[in-house]
Amino acid sequence: MNDRPAGAAGIGRAGVGDRPARTGTDITASTAVRYALVPTPRLSLDAVARRSGLHPDLIRRFVALGLVDAERDGAGRLVFDPTAPADLARIQRLRSGLCLNYASIGLVLDLLDRISLLESALRGRGPRSETPPWT
């Protein structure tokens, strides 16, 4: 049950190979082809491990748990967004600072992403009304 919109705060934690559910009502949105104007740089597993200071097996475990997004290249190797080392650092901070297990970290990250989406939606609305607040 992941109702978080894709790209929430730059961190989506769907597992490798997970695809969004498609409904039969919106055919044009599901068949639309998107082309990147500029190729996005991707990081290999070794590059992410060097930049984050974590063992590649631990990073693979994070991908399997859905804490970090990764894709497979043509050869079947994991490739990551350039933001992956920052995401891994955030996971490590939660693990060491709050002593959370990895399942809890996934929940906390989802809640933090949702909070940031709600805050940005509130900022985008501007003032709520002309009347002063009750408190």
Salt bridges, closest charged atoms under 4 A:
ASP3 OD2 - ARG114 NH1 3.47
ASP57 OD2 - HIS55 ND1 3.69
ASP57 OD1 - ARG60 NH1 2.53
GLU71 OE1 - ARG42 NH2 3.13
ASP73 OD2 - ARG77 NH2 3.30
ASP81 OD1 - ARG42 NH1 2.16
ASP110 OD1 - ARG4 NH2 3.16
ASP110 OD1 - ARG13 NH2 2.88
ASP113 OD2 - ARG4 NE 3.93
ASP113 OD2 - ARG13 NH2 2.53
ASP113 OD1 - ARG90 NH1 3.69
